[in-house]
Structure formats: structure tokens, C-alpha cells
Amino acid sequence: MKARLVIATVLVATLATTLTPLPVQASAALVRPPAAEHGWVTSTLRHMSLAQKVGQLFSTYVYGSDATEPTAADRVANRATFGVETPAEVIDRFHLGGVCYFSWSHNLDSPSQIATLSNGLQRAALGDGSKGRVPLLISTDQEQGVVLRMPAPAAQFPGSMALGAARSPGAAQTAAEITGRELRAAGIHQPYAPIADVNVNPANPVIGVRSFGADPTLVAELTAAQVTGFQDGAGVTAVAKHFPGHGDTENDSHTNLPVINHSRQEWDRIDAPPFRQAISAGVESIMTAHIVVPALDPSGDPATLSPRILTDVLRGELGFRGVIVTDALNMAGVRQKYGDDRVPVLALKAGADQLLMPPDLRLARDAVLRAVSTGELTEGRIDESVRRILAMKYRQGLARSPLVDVDEAVRTIGAPQHLAAVARVTDPTLTAVRNDAGLLPLAHTDRSVLVTGWNSAAFAPVATSPTGSPPAAPEPPPDPRPSRPTP
């Protein structure tokens, strides 16, 4: 008879004595901006052309580890995708408001390289320093756990479900704060975390262990703790995702359009609490989900394109005043009902501000410009979103100091005190899921014990794929890229 011991990083402990959460407070900046912020936003907006304003709405990937000197293969990929060869030229041509880093686009090799790339992209965005030029908001999916982007020696914390198992807001806050500090040191401002989805469906193919768990109260508490860690502790922009809640799906919105059949009462009880608490904690950005929720909008449109969900519920009922960022617009869930030229326009009409990774940036940009010229969208509506984006950049300190110290990035990322905190947070999350053979607690014997399970290699498609589907370039990509996307 063979004894099996199954161990997983998923349950029980408390770190309250060493990891005490900071108090959670609503962000006054989202209600009444200080005079300096208001002045910079107003002055900057006044000097921007319509093309520059529309460019601020878009955030996408670029190919290359250097802003002006990418490899030959990355030049080919940029030319095929954007019509120019370097990341700097992509930013200049489209007046991009943001860039999203990925390993497959060769943005994330080492701390010094990432910080140098961030500085090069910021210089490209600012150009000659003329009025109307705006620093970039740089982002990446650093959820930790199975979805992470930063390379070694960056601190790697347990994922959300492991943190949920520990049931410690202090541990969750510490993980977010250190993650955010390392991102900030590399010039990255928006981590696309925390996950606010309540995973009540064991068959969920896309959220799963990325969620803090199935208890709305626990998920809400840990979501708020991470908002505080990211924003108050590290000075980066937290992004609670995926509104209105992606936790009860049996389909993946990267490849299908999931439908969540919660009643309005079930949505209020299960899905809404983490987002309500994130908003109370002052979250500056919320990401949409490409899902249909008939109880909130019977039209059949995904939430990303739904005025009822984004404007009436998120802004009206929940009182959110920050930046609404779409999930990646190259995902199948948002492309099934409408063409790629209509999706960005409909997202803006629904209430979104930041348009993430359209499958064809030129087509999307031109569609928004055309919608303004025909009157379908007003320039005033564009200004509303640009104001929110500029205000978020101001609060990041980008108006004053968009560049980072490369040497400081090397010292900060993977610092010994960060790795020590990883151990303190991780140890109490280790849990025996089953003890079928009664081997626990382990006796002091000469027997060997094999601990096995899914390793990082098995999760490689999850850990290295983008928010949204990997882009299909018109020409063969320079390197093999993952076929299974995730966030």
C-alpha cells in the first residue's frame, strides 16, 4: 500500500503580529482633486490636439527590450503590427497613453533592462517637451501566483487563493506593497491587480486560484488590503478586476463570451462586495470583464460595452470615480457581436476610459477619431476620460518625475528584505488538503517523503501569456509565443 501526501499552498494561518494592515480609507483625490493636480490636468488637456487626446485612451504592447534599438526580429514585428520599427516610434506615431509589458514582446529581461526601457519609452512620450506631450502609464500583469511577469530576482509571492487561505489582510497587503515597490522601481505604475472575482465555480477555466476564494467577505477584505498595499504603500495604481465579477463562469472570455446567470440579488451578495470595498479603499482603476450578466443588462452585450453596467451600476450605484480600463480588446469575448472598429467606440460610449490592447491599433484609433467627426462621440466625452487618465498620472508623480534610477531598480528588485517577507507570507499558506494515509504530522524517521504537484513549468502558458490573446502578427512572429492566453 502506497501512502500519498498531497500538499498545496492554500490554507490557514495568521500573520497579524508581524504583518498588520494599514487602515483602509477612501481616496479623497478621487472626490476632490488638489489644486495642483487640477491645474496640471486642465493645462495639459488644453494644449492637446484631438489626436493626442485619443492616443491617451490606448494602452498596448510594443516589441523590444530597448526603446530605440530593438533587435532585427522585434523591428519586423513592430513594422508588421504598427507600421514603424521601434517602440519609441510606436509611441510617437499613436500618441500612446500607456504601454503594457510582456515577456513574449521581449520587454522583461532583467531589472536594469526594464528600468532602462521604461526611461526610453518615457523620453519618447515626452519628445521635445512641448505642451501636450504626456508621460506614459506603464503596466503589466503582476498578480503573483500563476500570473506574473517580472523576471528573477523579483520577489514572487503566493497567488491570491493561497493568500486567501492564510486569511491575513496584513499578509495580502504586504505582498501588494512589496510587489508594487519593485514594479515602481522599474518604472511600472499599473500592476493589473488585485483580483476581485469571487470564484464560486470550481470549473472556472480562467480565474480559479487567481481569486482569493469563494467567500465574498474574505475576498472583499483582502482586495481592499491589496488596494491599500499597492497605492498607499507602494505608490502604484491598483486595478481591481474583472467587473462586474468573473468568478462564476464555465467559459474563458479569451475564447468565448461567458454568461453569468446570477440574479440581481445574487450579484449584490456574491460579486459586488469586493468591488464595493475596493472603491471604499480608494482604488484608482477597475478593469472590465468581457462577460454577459443578464440581471444587470439584458441586451446580451458584454460588460465592457454595456452603459448599464459601467455607467449606471459601476459609476452610478457604486460611486466609482476613477479610471475604467477594459480587459484586452483582442479577446474573443468582446469581439463576437461587433467588429474591431466598433468595439473601442462602444466601450467609450459605455463609460470606459482606457482601451487595452486592441487587435489593430490603427483601426481602433481611426474609428474613435471618426466617431468624433461624425458626432457619435463628442470631444467632451473624450475629454472626460483623458482627464481621469491625466489625474491618475499626476497622482503617480509622472508630471514631476517620469524617469527612474536604474541602479536603484537593481538594488530594489529582489532585495533581501523583500525575499524575507516572501518567506514570512508564504510559510503559513502551506496546507494539507488531504491526509488520507494519516502521515501527518510527520514523524522523525529515516523515511524519505516525496512532495510533488504542478510546477512552474506546467503553468508556463499561464505565466507567460498576455492579458488577452497573444497577437497574431501579419508576418511570422520572431519567437514562438504561447497559445493559451490568460488574464
One Martini backbone bead per residue (centre of mass of N, CA, C, O) as a GRO file, in nm:
protein
  487
    1MET     BB    1   0.094   0.038   0.025
    2LYS     BB    2   0.048   0.368  -0.079
    3ALA     BB    3   0.141   0.675   0.027
    4ARG     BB    4  -0.028   0.991   0.020
    5LEU     BB    5   0.082   1.335  -0.015
    6VAL     BB    6  -0.107   1.634  -0.018
    7ILE     BB    7   0.022   1.953  -0.108
    8ALA     BB    8  -0.086   2.299  -0.060
    9THR     BB    9  -0.114   2.648  -0.130
   10VAL     BB   10  -0.418   2.706   0.079
   11LEU     BB   11  -0.397   2.746   0.424
   12VAL     BB   12  -0.389   2.865   0.721
   13ALA     BB   13  -0.334   3.165   0.904
   14THR     BB   14  -0.145   3.419   1.091
   15LEU     BB   15   0.016   3.766   1.068
   16ALA     BB   16  -0.067   3.995   1.274
   17THR     BB   17   0.203   4.053   1.434
   18THR     BB   18   0.382   4.128   1.153
   19LEU     BB   19   0.111   4.199   0.952
   20THR     BB   20  -0.025   4.498   0.958
   21PRO     BB   21  -0.276   4.669   0.848
   22LEU     BB   22  -0.374   4.933   0.706
   23PRO     BB   23  -0.585   5.171   0.689
   24VAL     BB   24  -0.898   5.205   0.528
   25GLN     BB   25  -0.943   5.459   0.276
   26ALA     BB   26  -1.070   5.697   0.109
   27SER     BB   27  -1.003   5.875  -0.180
   28ALA     BB   28  -0.995   6.215  -0.212
   29ALA     BB   29  -0.880   6.246  -0.505
   30LEU     BB   30  -1.152   6.126  -0.639
   31VAL     BB   31  -1.330   6.378  -0.543
   32ARG     BB   32  -1.097   6.617  -0.469
   33PRO     BB   33  -0.874   6.774  -0.626
   34PRO     BB   34  -0.605   6.925  -0.617
   35ALA     BB   35  -0.491   7.211  -0.748
   36ALA     BB   36  -0.240   7.102  -0.894
   37GLU     BB   37  -0.378   6.879  -1.049
   38HIS     BB   38  -0.594   7.046  -1.191
   39GLY     BB   39  -0.396   7.236  -1.337
   40TRP     BB   40  -0.239   7.024  -1.502
   41VAL     BB   41  -0.473   6.892  -1.647
   42THR     BB   42  -0.594   7.145  -1.780
   43SER     BB   43  -0.340   7.241  -1.930
   44THR     BB   44  -0.280   6.985  -2.090
   45LEU     BB   45  -0.551   6.955  -2.236
   46ARG     BB   46  -0.547   7.235  -2.383
   47HIS     BB   47  -0.273   7.137  -2.561
   48MET     BB   48  -0.435   6.914  -2.700
   49SER     BB   49  -0.503   6.722  -2.940
   50LEU     BB   50  -0.717   6.495  -3.056
   51ALA     BB   51  -0.503   6.279  -3.116
   52GLN     BB   52  -0.375   6.288  -2.833
   53LYS     BB   53  -0.625   6.214  -2.674
   54VAL     BB   54  -0.682   5.940  -2.806
   55GLY     BB   55  -0.405   5.813  -2.737
   56GLN     BB   56  -0.453   5.811  -2.422
   57LEU     BB   57  -0.666   5.563  -2.435
   58PHE     BB   58  -0.419   5.384  -2.511
   59SER     BB   59  -0.300   5.040  -2.448
   60THR     BB   60   0.004   4.862  -2.536
   61TYR     BB   61   0.219   4.680  -2.702
   62VAL     BB   62   0.575   4.626  -2.752
   63TYR     BB   63   0.869   4.559  -2.934
   64GLY     BB   64   1.126   4.528  -2.701
   65SER     BB   65   1.417   4.611  -2.486
   66ASP     BB   66   1.435   4.881  -2.657
   67ALA     BB   67   1.325   5.187  -2.767
   68THR     BB   68   1.560   5.226  -3.023
   69GLU     BB   69   1.717   4.912  -3.008
   70PRO     BB   70   1.600   4.672  -3.147
   71THR     BB   71   1.575   4.399  -3.285
   72ALA     BB   72   1.520   4.271  -3.587
   73ALA     BB   73   1.268   4.108  -3.507
   74ASP     BB   74   1.122   4.348  -3.363
   75ARG     BB   75   1.104   4.528  -3.609
   76VAL     BB   76   0.923   4.343  -3.771
   77ALA     BB   77   0.687   4.334  -3.566
   78ASN     BB   78   0.630   4.638  -3.557
   79ARG     BB   79   0.581   4.680  -3.860
   80ALA     BB   80   0.344   4.474  -3.885
   81THR     BB   81   0.163   4.614  -3.650
   82PHE     BB   82   0.245   4.958  -3.677
   83GLY     BB   83   0.458   5.066  -3.919
   84VAL     BB   84   0.703   5.050  -3.723
   85GLU     BB   85   1.017   4.965  -3.551
   86THR     BB   86   0.991   5.117  -3.276
   87PRO     BB   87   0.871   5.195  -2.973
   88ALA     BB   88   0.906   5.502  -3.002
   89GLU     BB   89   0.742   5.521  -3.270
   90VAL     BB   90   0.475   5.419  -3.165
   91ILE     BB   91   0.427   5.645  -2.962
   92ASP     BB   92   0.447   5.884  -3.160
   93ARG     BB   93   0.228   5.804  -3.371
   94PHE     BB   94  -0.015   5.739  -3.131
   95HIS     BB   95   0.002   5.881  -2.855
   96LEU     BB   96   0.046   5.709  -2.617
   97GLY     BB   97  -0.066   5.638  -2.282
   98GLY     BB   98   0.027   5.323  -2.297
   99VAL     BB   99   0.218   5.034  -2.169
  100CYS     BB  100   0.253   4.673  -2.205
  101TYR     BB  101   0.420   4.420  -2.047
  102PHE     BB  102   0.616   4.140  -2.190
  103SER     BB  103   0.793   3.862  -2.268
  104TRP     BB  104   0.709   3.810  -2.575
  105SER     BB  105   0.802   4.131  -2.629
  106HIS     BB  106   1.081   4.182  -2.478
  107ASN     BB  107   1.056   4.361  -2.182
  108LEU     BB  108   1.153   4.112  -1.957
  109ASP     BB  109   1.477   4.049  -1.840
  110SER     BB  110   1.571   4.287  -1.634
  111PRO     BB  111   1.598   4.538  -1.422
  112SER     BB  112   1.777   4.725  -1.599
  113GLN     BB  113   1.621   4.691  -1.863
  114ILE     BB  114   1.344   4.788  -1.771
  115ALA     BB  115   1.426   5.070  -1.673
  116THR     BB  116   1.548   5.160  -1.945
  117LEU     BB  117   1.293   5.127  -2.111
  118SER     BB  118   1.114   5.319  -1.953
  119ASN     BB  119   1.286   5.571  -2.009
  120GLY     BB  120   1.271   5.559  -2.318
  121LEU     BB  121   0.959   5.580  -2.336
  122GLN     BB  122   0.932   5.851  -2.189
  123ARG     BB  123   1.099   6.016  -2.389
  124ALA     BB  124   0.914   5.962  -2.628
  125ALA     BB  125   0.656   6.090  -2.505
  126LEU     BB  126   0.792   6.382  -2.451
  127GLY     BB  127   1.014   6.457  -2.633
  128ASP     BB  128   1.055   6.810  -2.655
  129GLY     BB  129   0.843   6.920  -2.425
  130SER     BB  130   0.591   6.995  -2.534
  131LYS     BB  131   0.287   7.079  -2.535
  132GLY     BB  132   0.090   6.773  -2.491
  133ARG     BB  133   0.298   6.605  -2.359
  134VAL     BB  134   0.288   6.267  -2.213
  135PRO     BB  135   0.328   6.048  -1.992
  136LEU     BB  136   0.343   5.723  -1.917
  137LEU     BB  137   0.152   5.425  -1.855
  138ILE     BB  138   0.285   5.146  -1.701
  139SER     BB  139   0.224   4.791  -1.750
  140THR     BB  140   0.126   4.477  -1.574
  141ASP     BB  141   0.086   4.125  -1.485
  142GLN     BB  142   0.118   4.129  -1.123
  143GLU     BB  143  -0.036   3.898  -0.928
  144GLN     BB  144   0.083   3.641  -0.886
  145GLY     BB  145   0.157   3.325  -0.901
  146VAL     BB  146   0.035   3.230  -1.218
  147VAL     BB  147   0.053   3.559  -1.260
  148LEU     BB  148   0.354   3.672  -1.402
  149ARG     BB  149   0.643   3.888  -1.512
  150MET     BB  150   0.875   3.918  -1.337
  151PRO     BB  151   1.194   3.861  -1.310
  152ALA     BB  152   1.462   3.761  -1.197
  153PRO     BB  153   1.473   3.857  -0.849
  154ALA     BB  154   1.188   3.882  -0.800
  155ALA     BB  155   0.933   3.883  -0.601
  156GLN     BB  156   0.747   3.572  -0.509
  157PHE     BB  157   0.430   3.533  -0.442
  158PRO     BB  158   0.158   3.419  -0.361
  159GLY     BB  159  -0.138   3.370  -0.453
  160SER     BB  160  -0.457   3.447  -0.380
  161MET     BB  161  -0.556   3.172  -0.259
  162ALA     BB  162  -0.331   3.153  -0.052
  163LEU     BB  163  -0.400   3.419   0.091
  164GLY     BB  164  -0.685   3.329   0.161
  165ALA     BB  165  -0.596   3.094   0.347
  166ALA     BB  166  -0.452   3.282   0.561
  167ARG     BB  167  -0.639   3.525   0.646
  168SER     BB  168  -0.443   3.796   0.585
  169PRO     BB  169  -0.433   4.125   0.533
  170GLY     BB  170  -0.134   4.176   0.591
  171ALA     BB  171  -0.019   3.982   0.379
  172ALA     BB  172  -0.159   4.105   0.132
  173GLN     BB  173  -0.039   4.388   0.167
  174THR     BB  174   0.259   4.313   0.155
  175ALA     BB  175   0.259   4.187  -0.126
  176ALA     BB  176   0.168   4.448  -0.271
  177GLU     BB  177   0.385   4.645  -0.175
  178ILE     BB  178   0.637   4.496  -0.283
  179THR     BB  179   0.546   4.464  -0.569
  180GLY     BB  180   0.510   4.771  -0.621
  181ARG     BB  181   0.801   4.863  -0.559
  182GLU     BB  182   0.934   4.702  -0.789
  183LEU     BB  183   0.779   4.824  -1.019
  184ARG     BB  184   0.844   5.121  -0.968
  185ALA     BB  185   1.154   5.091  -1.002
  186ALA     BB  186   1.096   5.003  -1.323
  187GLY     BB  187   0.846   5.197  -1.429
  188ILE     BB  188   0.583   5.067  -1.302
  189HIS     BB  189   0.220   5.159  -1.234
  190GLN     BB  190   0.032   4.898  -1.338
  191PRO     BB  191  -0.058   4.566  -1.220
  192TYR     BB  192  -0.332   4.428  -1.257
  193ALA     BB  193  -0.426   4.461  -0.945
  194PRO     BB  194  -0.659   4.292  -0.797
  195ILE     BB  195  -0.854   4.016  -0.749
  196ALA     BB  196  -1.229   4.041  -0.725
  197ASP     BB  197  -1.309   3.759  -0.772
  198VAL     BB  198  -1.559   3.513  -0.699
  199ASN     BB  199  -1.487   3.165  -0.681
  200VAL     BB  200  -1.782   2.959  -0.721
  201ASN     BB  201  -1.644   2.791  -0.968
  202PRO     BB  202  -1.460   2.506  -1.015
  203ALA     BB  203  -1.476   2.530  -1.352
  204ASN     BB  204  -1.307   2.768  -1.380
  205PRO     BB  205  -1.073   2.847  -1.649
  206VAL     BB  206  -0.950   3.161  -1.557
  207ILE     BB  207  -0.939   3.199  -1.244
  208GLY     BB  208  -0.945   3.045  -0.977
  209VAL     BB  209  -0.644   3.088  -0.805
  210ARG     BB  210  -0.666   3.404  -0.859
  211SER     BB  211  -0.847   3.391  -0.629
  212PHE     BB  212  -0.924   3.425  -0.287
  213GLY     BB  213  -1.225   3.294  -0.333
  214ALA     BB  214  -1.576   3.211  -0.213
  215ASP     BB  215  -1.575   3.455  -0.007
  216PRO     BB  216  -1.686   3.771  -0.018
  217THR     BB  217  -1.565   3.885   0.246
  218LEU     BB  218  -1.273   3.796   0.203
  219VAL     BB  219  -1.225   3.918  -0.075
  220ALA     BB  220  -1.283   4.209   0.010
  221GLU     BB  221  -1.063   4.237   0.229
  222LEU     BB  222  -0.812   4.165   0.044
  223THR     BB  223  -0.858   4.370  -0.176
  224ALA     BB  224  -0.830   4.622   0.006
  225ALA     BB  225  -0.546   4.556   0.109
  226GLN     BB  226  -0.411   4.574  -0.175
  227VAL     BB  227  -0.482   4.856  -0.243
  228THR     BB  228  -0.320   4.976  -0.010
  229GLY     BB  229  -0.045   4.855  -0.084
  230PHE     BB  230  -0.014   4.976  -0.363
  231GLN     BB  231  -0.087   5.282  -0.308
  232ASP     BB  232   0.017   5.362  -0.013
  233GLY     BB  233   0.286   5.188  -0.012
  234ALA     BB  234   0.393   5.213  -0.342
  235GLY     BB  235   0.253   5.413  -0.563
  236VAL     BB  236   0.045   5.245  -0.721
  237THR     BB  237  -0.203   5.127  -0.946
  238ALA     BB  238  -0.479   4.983  -0.880
  239VAL     BB  239  -0.664   4.685  -1.024
  240ALA     BB  240  -0.978   4.591  -1.023
  241LYS     BB  241  -1.075   4.248  -1.103
  242HIS     BB  242  -1.370   4.170  -1.305
  243PHE     BB  243  -1.604   4.370  -1.412
  244PRO     BB  244  -1.877   4.226  -1.228
  245GLY     BB  245  -1.763   3.928  -1.231
  246HIS     BB  246  -1.564   3.611  -1.302
  247GLY     BB  247  -1.636   3.354  -1.090
  248ASP     BB  248  -1.903   3.206  -1.267
  249THR     BB  249  -1.745   3.051  -1.499
  250GLU     BB  250  -1.713   2.805  -1.789
  251ASN     BB  251  -1.573   3.024  -1.957
  252ASP     BB  252  -1.343   3.183  -2.174
  253SER     BB  253  -1.297   3.520  -2.273
  254HIS     BB  254  -1.073   3.456  -2.488
  255THR     BB  255  -1.286   3.238  -2.656
  256ASN     BB  256  -1.549   3.355  -2.518
  257LEU     BB  257  -1.894   3.437  -2.409
  258PRO     BB  258  -1.981   3.469  -2.108
  259VAL     BB  259  -2.245   3.364  -1.874
  260ILE     BB  260  -2.410   3.518  -1.593
  261ASN     BB  261  -2.691   3.386  -1.384
  262HIS     BB  262  -2.727   3.594  -1.181
  263SER     BB  263  -2.895   3.750  -0.980
  264ARG     BB  264  -2.919   4.046  -0.836
  265GLN     BB  265  -2.891   3.933  -0.551
  266GLU     BB  266  -2.639   3.761  -0.604
  267TRP     BB  267  -2.459   3.990  -0.695
  268ASP     BB  268  -2.474   4.157  -0.433
  269ARG     BB  269  -2.359   3.912  -0.253
  270ILE     BB  270  -2.103   3.813  -0.433
  271ASP     BB  271  -1.969   4.031  -0.649
  272ALA     BB  272  -1.979   4.329  -0.520
  273PRO     BB  273  -1.811   4.358  -0.249
  274PRO     BB  274  -1.515   4.393  -0.356
  275PHE     BB  275  -1.576   4.656  -0.514
  276ARG     BB  276  -1.684   4.825  -0.287
  277GLN     BB  277  -1.424   4.804  -0.109
  278ALA     BB  278  -1.227   4.916  -0.314
  279ILE     BB  279  -1.361   5.193  -0.332
  280SER     BB  280  -1.333   5.260  -0.028
  281ALA     BB  281  -1.006   5.230  -0.060
  282GLY     BB  282  -0.939   5.398  -0.344
  283VAL     BB  283  -0.952   5.288  -0.613
  284GLU     BB  284  -0.827   5.394  -0.940
  285SER     BB  285  -0.894   5.107  -1.083
  286ILE     BB  286  -1.108   4.927  -1.325
  287MET     BB  287  -1.176   4.617  -1.468
  288THR     BB  288  -1.322   4.463  -1.719
  289ALA     BB  289  -1.559   4.228  -1.848
  290HIS     BB  290  -1.622   3.967  -2.097
  291ILE     BB  291  -1.944   3.962  -1.994
  292VAL     BB  292  -2.265   3.830  -1.931
  293VAL     BB  293  -2.537   4.006  -1.735
  294PRO     BB  294  -2.870   3.998  -1.737
  295ALA     BB  295  -2.940   4.136  -1.457
  296LEU     BB  296  -2.788   4.410  -1.561
  297ASP     BB  297  -2.803   4.324  -1.888
  298PRO     BB  298  -3.030   4.211  -2.146
  299SER     BB  299  -2.876   4.264  -2.433
  300GLY     BB  300  -2.587   4.081  -2.454
  301ASP     BB  301  -2.369   4.256  -2.368
  302PRO     BB  302  -2.080   4.316  -2.268
  303ALA     BB  303  -1.963   4.494  -2.008
  304THR     BB  304  -1.759   4.669  -2.176
  305LEU     BB  305  -2.038   4.763  -2.363
  306SER     BB  306  -2.209   4.863  -2.097
  307PRO     BB  307  -2.385   5.123  -1.968
  308ARG     BB  308  -2.534   4.982  -1.733
  309ILE     BB  309  -2.270   4.877  -1.594
  310LEU     BB  310  -2.063   5.120  -1.601
  311THR     BB  311  -2.257   5.369  -1.543
  312ASP     BB  312  -2.498   5.280  -1.361
  313VAL     BB  313  -2.342   5.090  -1.160
  314LEU     BB  314  -2.044   5.175  -1.114
  315ARG     BB  315  -2.096   5.487  -1.103
  316GLY     BB  316  -2.381   5.518  -0.979
  317GLU     BB  317  -2.406   5.297  -0.743
  318LEU     BB  318  -2.086   5.275  -0.650
  319GLY     BB  319  -1.918   5.555  -0.709
  320PHE     BB  320  -1.712   5.554  -0.936
  321ARG     BB  321  -1.419   5.789  -1.033
  322GLY     BB  322  -1.226   5.642  -1.195
  323VAL     BB  323  -1.057   5.422  -1.395
  324ILE     BB  324  -1.169   5.255  -1.684
  325VAL     BB  325  -1.053   4.938  -1.784
  326THR     BB  326  -1.010   4.727  -2.021
  327ASP     BB  327  -0.993   4.454  -2.135
  328ALA     BB  328  -0.875   4.295  -2.379
  329LEU     BB  329  -0.961   4.359  -2.727
  330ASN     BB  330  -0.845   4.062  -2.839
  331MET     BB  331  -1.080   3.918  -2.726
  332ALA     BB  332  -1.351   3.721  -2.798
  333GLY     BB  333  -1.571   3.833  -2.594
  334VAL     BB  334  -1.565   4.136  -2.753
  335ARG     BB  335  -1.592   4.018  -3.083
  336GLN     BB  336  -1.876   3.872  -3.155
  337LYS     BB  337  -2.082   4.126  -3.221
  338TYR     BB  338  -1.834   4.311  -3.314
  339GLY     BB  339  -1.625   4.503  -3.461
  340ASP     BB  340  -1.307   4.644  -3.427
  341ASP     BB  341  -1.429   4.938  -3.490
  342ARG     BB  342  -1.662   4.931  -3.255
  343VAL     BB  343  -1.554   4.859  -2.975
  344PRO     BB  344  -1.413   5.128  -2.879
  345VAL     BB  345  -1.666   5.304  -2.906
  346LEU     BB  346  -1.856   5.141  -2.718
  347ALA     BB  347  -1.678   5.160  -2.466
  348LEU     BB  348  -1.698   5.467  -2.439
  349LYS     BB  349  -2.011   5.480  -2.430
  350ALA     BB  350  -2.023   5.303  -2.164
  351GLY     BB  351  -1.743   5.434  -1.982
  352ALA     BB  352  -1.473   5.400  -2.073
  353ASP     BB  353  -1.115   5.497  -2.082
  354GLN     BB  354  -0.924   5.243  -2.119
  355LEU     BB  355  -0.769   5.088  -2.406
  356LEU     BB  356  -0.685   4.747  -2.437
  357MET     BB  357  -0.540   4.586  -2.683
  358PRO     BB  358  -0.598   4.614  -2.974
  359PRO     BB  359  -0.571   4.432  -3.267
  360ASP     BB  360  -0.595   4.731  -3.417
  361LEU     BB  361  -0.475   5.033  -3.360
  362ARG     BB  362  -0.540   5.198  -3.610
  363LEU     BB  363  -0.838   5.125  -3.632
  364ALA     BB  364  -0.921   5.222  -3.350
  365ARG     BB  365  -0.829   5.515  -3.368
  366ASP     BB  366  -0.992   5.590  -3.626
  367ALA     BB  367  -1.273   5.523  -3.509
  368VAL     BB  368  -1.274   5.742  -3.292
  369LEU     BB  369  -1.227   5.984  -3.475
  370ARG     BB  370  -1.481   5.932  -3.649
  371ALA     BB  371  -1.690   5.954  -3.418
  372VAL     BB  372  -1.632   6.253  -3.371
  373SER     BB  373  -1.685   6.363  -3.662
  374THR     BB  374  -1.999   6.244  -3.656
  375GLY     BB  375  -2.107   6.257  -3.332
  376GLU     BB  376  -2.107   5.994  -3.162
  377LEU     BB  377  -1.868   6.147  -3.039
  378THR     BB  378  -1.744   6.366  -2.818
  379GLU     BB  379  -1.493   6.562  -2.707
  380GLY     BB  380  -1.599   6.571  -2.419
  381ARG     BB  381  -1.587   6.266  -2.373
  382ILE     BB  382  -1.285   6.241  -2.411
  383ASP     BB  383  -1.205   6.438  -2.184
  384GLU     BB  384  -1.304   6.275  -1.946
  385SER     BB  385  -1.096   6.044  -1.974
  386VAL     BB  386  -0.836   6.210  -1.986
  387ARG     BB  387  -0.862   6.334  -1.708
  388ARG     BB  388  -0.840   6.070  -1.549
  389ILE     BB  389  -0.564   5.984  -1.660
  390LEU     BB  390  -0.404   6.236  -1.577
  391ALA     BB  391  -0.464   6.222  -1.275
  392MET     BB  392  -0.326   5.950  -1.233
  393LYS     BB  393  -0.045   6.047  -1.325
  394TYR     BB  394  -0.010   6.264  -1.116
  395ARG     BB  395  -0.033   6.071  -0.863
  396GLN     BB  396   0.236   5.919  -0.965
  397GLY     BB  397   0.447   6.164  -1.051
  398LEU     BB  398   0.487   6.209  -1.372
  399ALA     BB  399   0.497   6.524  -1.397
  400ARG     BB  400   0.781   6.537  -1.233
  401SER     BB  401   0.894   6.202  -1.245
  402PRO     BB  402   0.928   5.960  -1.498
  403LEU     BB  403   1.198   5.866  -1.405
  404VAL     BB  404   1.446   5.620  -1.328
  405ASP     BB  405   1.670   5.444  -1.126
  406VAL     BB  406   1.858   5.187  -1.222
  407ASP     BB  407   2.021   5.118  -0.967
  408GLU     BB  408   1.773   5.109  -0.778
  409ALA     BB  409   1.633   4.876  -0.921
  410VAL     BB  410   1.850   4.665  -0.858
  411ARG     BB  411   1.828   4.696  -0.543
  412THR     BB  412   1.512   4.641  -0.510
  413ILE     BB  413   1.497   4.394  -0.685
  414GLY     BB  414   1.527   4.136  -0.466
  415ALA     BB  415   1.557   4.213  -0.193
  416PRO     BB  416   1.619   4.068   0.103
  417GLN     BB  417   1.362   4.182   0.253
  418HIS     BB  418   1.164   4.073   0.040
  419LEU     BB  419   1.232   3.769   0.060
  420ALA     BB  420   1.163   3.748   0.358
  421ALA     BB  421   0.863   3.822   0.321
  422VAL     BB  422   0.789   3.585   0.147
  423ALA     BB  423   0.832   3.372   0.367
  424ARG     BB  424   0.629   3.487   0.577
  425VAL     BB  425   0.382   3.462   0.387
  426THR     BB  426   0.405   3.160   0.284
  427ASP     BB  427   0.418   2.950   0.514
  428PRO     BB  428   0.104   2.974   0.620
  429THR     BB  429  -0.020   2.857   0.333
  430LEU     BB  430   0.042   2.577   0.405
  431THR     BB  431  -0.158   2.282   0.309
  432ALA     BB  432  -0.356   2.016   0.392
  433VAL     BB  433  -0.589   1.864   0.194
  434ARG     BB  434  -0.478   1.567   0.252
  435ASN     BB  435  -0.476   1.261   0.494
  436ASP     BB  436  -0.530   0.956   0.413
  437ALA     BB  437  -0.266   0.802   0.563
  438GLY     BB  438  -0.172   0.953   0.829
  439LEU     BB  439   0.118   1.122   0.811
  440LEU     BB  440   0.000   1.336   0.989
  441PRO     BB  441   0.235   1.409   1.147
  442LEU     BB  442   0.561   1.408   1.101
  443ALA     BB  443   0.799   1.188   1.165
  444HIS     BB  444   1.107   1.094   1.295
  445THR     BB  445   1.259   0.959   1.019
  446ASP     BB  446   1.425   0.781   0.747
  447ARG     BB  447   1.217   0.862   0.562
  448SER     BB  448   1.105   0.955   0.259
  449VAL     BB  449   0.954   1.253   0.106
  450LEU     BB  450   0.726   1.318  -0.150
  451VAL     BB  451   0.685   1.632  -0.315
  452THR     BB  452   0.417   1.707  -0.536
  453GLY     BB  453   0.326   1.874  -0.853
  454TRP     BB  454   0.270   2.160  -0.977
  455ASN     BB  455   0.469   2.349  -1.177
  456SER     BB  456   0.590   2.613  -1.348
  457ALA     BB  457   0.599   2.469  -1.624
  458ALA     BB  458   0.293   2.396  -1.633
  459PHE     BB  459   0.230   2.728  -1.619
  460ALA     BB  460   0.357   2.876  -1.863
  461PRO     BB  461   0.105   2.970  -2.027
  462VAL     BB  462   0.010   3.156  -1.795
  463ALA     BB  463   0.278   3.322  -1.715
  464THR     BB  464   0.340   3.428  -2.040
  465SER     BB  465   0.076   3.544  -2.103
  466PRO     BB  466  -0.153   3.770  -2.185
  467THR     BB  467  -0.369   4.018  -2.183
  468GLY     BB  468  -0.503   3.821  -2.369
  469SER     BB  469  -0.431   3.758  -2.682
  470PRO     BB  470  -0.200   3.668  -2.876
  471PRO     BB  471  -0.074   3.816  -3.130
  472ALA     BB  472  -0.134   3.816  -3.487
  473ALA     BB  473   0.087   3.856  -3.702
  474PRO     BB  474   0.126   3.900  -4.036
  475GLU     BB  475   0.393   3.793  -3.950
  476PRO     BB  476   0.608   3.604  -3.832
  477PRO     BB  477   0.719   3.557  -3.539
  478PRO     BB  478   1.024   3.575  -3.380
  479ASP     BB  479   0.881   3.391  -3.160
  480PRO     BB  480   0.751   3.176  -2.974
  481ARG     BB  481   0.410   3.165  -2.862
  482PRO     BB  482   0.159   3.143  -2.669
  483SER     BB  483  -0.167   2.975  -2.692
  484ARG     BB  484  -0.250   3.036  -2.382
  485PRO     BB  485  -0.426   3.261  -2.234
  486THR     BB  486  -0.439   3.511  -1.984
  487PRO     BB  487  -0.650   3.773  -1.825
   0.00000   0.00000   0.00000
